[in-house]
Amino acid sequence: MPTFSVDVRLLQTKAGRVLETEHTTEKKESITRSIFQGIGLLYHMVDAVTHRQPNYFHVAIEFFNSRLYGFGGKLDIGDVLLYAETWTDRMYCAWVVIDKKSRAEALKLDYRKFQNYWPTLDFCAKDWELQVEEWMNSPD
């Protein structure tokens, strides 16, 4: 059972469509401490937008990229991250694009206290780096 919820609203303004998002969590907030967790939350937000309004995917992409930049991510990686369709691929992609310091920050959080915005804690497993490397080197 998730310990967080995401709410999205698409508003029509004079300047065009504006995406408003909110999320709540029962645990301590992790996105201020981990860009990896921030990316996980962004995926949930994009999924919420496209689930409610599939024809607004372009708005969701712009939102994802702007928020990613706000978390400290590079603008040029947002589109790459959005090509990942499964949660496993999303986790692998996000892990690859963040730096070693950001990986360490994600690993040091106590997820009994801090929110995990990914479906699993597989990234905390001892063999995670090897799994990511194998995924990167696979011909598929």
PyMOL commands that set and color helices and strands:
alter all, ss='L'
color gray80, all
select helices_A, chain A and resi 35-52+54-70+75-83+87-97+100-108+122-124+128-137
alter helices_A, ss='H'
color red, helices_A
select strands_A, chain A and resi 4-13+16-25
alter strands_A, ss='S'
color yellow, strands_A
deselect
rebuild
show_as cartoon
